Amino acid sequence: MKLYYSDVLMPRKVCAVARYLKAPVAFTYLHLNKGEHKTPDYLALNPNGKVPTLVDGDRVVWEADAILCALAQKMKSDLLPADERLVEVQRWLSWNAYQFNPGGSTLYFEYIIKPRFNLGPVDEAEVKKAQATFRTYGAMLDAHLKGRKWLAGDTLTIADFSVAVTLPYAEKAHIPLNEFPQMRRWHDQLNELDAWRNPFPQHA
Ligand SMILES: N[C@@H](CCC(=O)N[C@@H](CS)C(=O)NCC(=O)O)C(=O)O
C-alpha cells in the first residue's frame, strides 16, 4: 500500500492510524509548495488534488476518514468495530465533518497554513467565527465525553483519531481546548500513544 501524505491536518490522522496499526504502507510525501498534489499523475488518483490518498493495488481511496476505514479493515482492527459501535463511529465522523471540525480547521488554516505558505494575514473575523463554532460544538463533545473513556465508549476507534485531529495544534492555532476539561483529558489519553504524538515519518 502506498500512502500519499503531507505534514498537514487531514493526513495527520491517517498517518497516525497507519502507524498505530503498524500497517505496511509506503509513506509518500508530497511537497504542497511545489504543487506535487496537482500533477496529472496524482490527479488521476485523486481528482480533488488534495492529500491524503491511499493506493492498495487497484483500489484507490481518498477522503481521510475513508482511508481510516480502509486501514482498519485491512489490518482487521477493532478501531473500526463491526457491532453497534459502528453506528456511533459513523455518527461522530459525520458530526465532525459538518459541525465540529470546521471551527478548528479554520483556526489551523488562519494561524498555521497562512504563515507557512505566505497566504496573507490572519482574518480576525474568521477567527472569531471559528472560535465560536469550536466552543458551541466543543461544549457538546465535552458533555458526551463525561463518563466515557473514548468517543464510542470504552474502546479506542477511528472516530477518536478523526475528531481530535485539530487538537494537537490547539496552542499554535488559538483553539480554546483548555476551556473543556473532558476534551483535554481525552486528548491527553491520545497523547499517550506514540503514533498520535509522532504521526509523520521523516521525509526528504
Ligand atoms: N475532505 C478531504 C480534505 C483533504 C484536504 O483538504 N487536504 C488538504 C490538506 S489538510 C490539502 O490537500 N490541501 C491542499 C490543496 O487543497 O491544494 C479529506 O478529508 O481527505
The ligand as an SDF file (V2000), in Angstrom:
LIG
                    3D

 20 19  0  0  0  0  0  0  0  0999 V2000
  -12.0840   16.0590    2.7590 N   0  0  0  0  0  0  0  0  0  0  0  0
  -10.6880   15.8070    2.4530 C   0  0  0  0  0  0  0  0  0  0  0  0
   -9.9150   17.0790    2.6650 C   0  0  0  0  0  0  0  0  0  0  0  0
   -8.4650   16.9570    2.2770 C   0  0  0  0  0  0  0  0  0  0  0  0
   -7.7680   18.2760    2.3930 C   0  0  0  0  0  0  0  0  0  0  0  0
   -8.4080   19.3450    2.4820 O   0  0  0  0  0  0  0  0  0  0  0  0
   -6.4370   18.2450    2.3330 N   0  0  0  0  0  0  0  0  0  0  0  0
   -5.6720   19.4580    2.3920 C   0  0  0  0  0  0  0  0  0  0  0  0
   -4.5910   19.3380    3.4630 C   0  0  0  0  0  0  0  0  0  0  0  0
   -5.2980   19.2030    5.0670 S   0  0  0  0  0  0  0  0  0  0  0  0
   -4.9880   19.6790    1.0600 C   0  0  0  0  0  0  0  0  0  0  0  0
   -4.6100   18.7420    0.3950 O   0  0  0  0  0  0  0  0  0  0  0  0
   -4.8100   20.9370    0.6840 N   0  0  0  0  0  0  0  0  0  0  0  0
   -4.0890   21.3020   -0.4850 C   0  0  0  0  0  0  0  0  0  0  0  0
   -4.9580   21.9520   -1.5380 C   0  0  0  0  0  0  0  0  0  0  0  0
   -6.1870   21.9620   -1.3700 O   0  0  0  0  0  0  0  0  0  0  0  0
   -4.3870   22.4280   -2.5120 O   0  0  0  0  0  0  0  0  0  0  0  0
  -10.1460   14.6750    3.3490 C   0  0  0  0  0  0  0  0  0  0  0  0
  -10.6500   14.5480    4.4730 O   0  0  0  0  0  0  0  0  0  0  0  0
   -9.2460   13.9390    2.9280 O   0  0  0  0  0  0  0  0  0  0  0  0
  1  2  1  0
  2  3  1  0
  2 18  1  0
  3  4  1  0
  4  5  1  0
  5  6  2  0
  5  7  1  0
  7  8  1  0
  8  9  1  0
  8 11  1  0
  9 10  1  0
 11 12  2  0
 11 13  1  0
 13 14  1  0
 14 15  1  0
 15 16  2  0
 15 17  1  0
 18 19  2  0
 18 20  1  0
M  END
$$$$
